[in-house]
Amino acid sequence: MNLKIKRLDHHGIVSGVIEDLKIVSLLDQYLPQDDKQEITPGEAVKGMIMNGLGFANRPLSLSPQFFT
């Protein structure tokens, strides 16, 4: 029997808590939306939280997908 163990650290837990608490949809209800946006404000906040915790190795401002 082969077992593979992956270490998620705290990122999987934080992402799961954000999803369970429906923080993205809650923020989207109260923050203004624009037709030019490719992601919602709630998704942007979730990305900033995950980026701040070190999920990505580069600042969100350097991610070309964020500004396109």
Secondary structure as the mmCIF struct_conf table of DSSP 4:
data_model
#
loop_
_struct_conf.conf_type_id
_struct_conf.id
_struct_conf.beg_label_comp_id
_struct_conf.beg_label_asym_id
_struct_conf.beg_label_seq_id
_struct_conf.end_label_comp_id
_struct_conf.end_label_asym_id
_struct_conf.end_label_seq_id
TURN_TY1_P TURN_TY1_P1 ASP A 9 HIS A 10
HELX_RH_AL_P HELX_RH_AL_P1 HIS A 11 ASP A 20
TURN_TY1_P TURN_TY1_P2 LEU A 21 LYS A 22
HELX_RH_AL_P HELX_RH_AL_P2 ILE A 23 TYR A 30
BEND BEND1 LEU A 31 LEU A 31
TURN_TY1_P TURN_TY1_P3 ASP A 35 LYS A 36
BEND BEND2 GLU A 38 ILE A 39
HELX_RH_AL_P HELX_RH_AL_P3 PRO A 41 GLY A 52
TURN_TY1_P TURN_TY1_P4 LEU A 53 GLY A 54
BEND BEND3 PHE A 55 ARG A 58
HELX_RH_3T_P HELX_RH_3T_P1 LEU A 60 LEU A 62
HELX_RH_AL_P HELX_RH_AL_P4 PRO A 64 PHE A 67
#
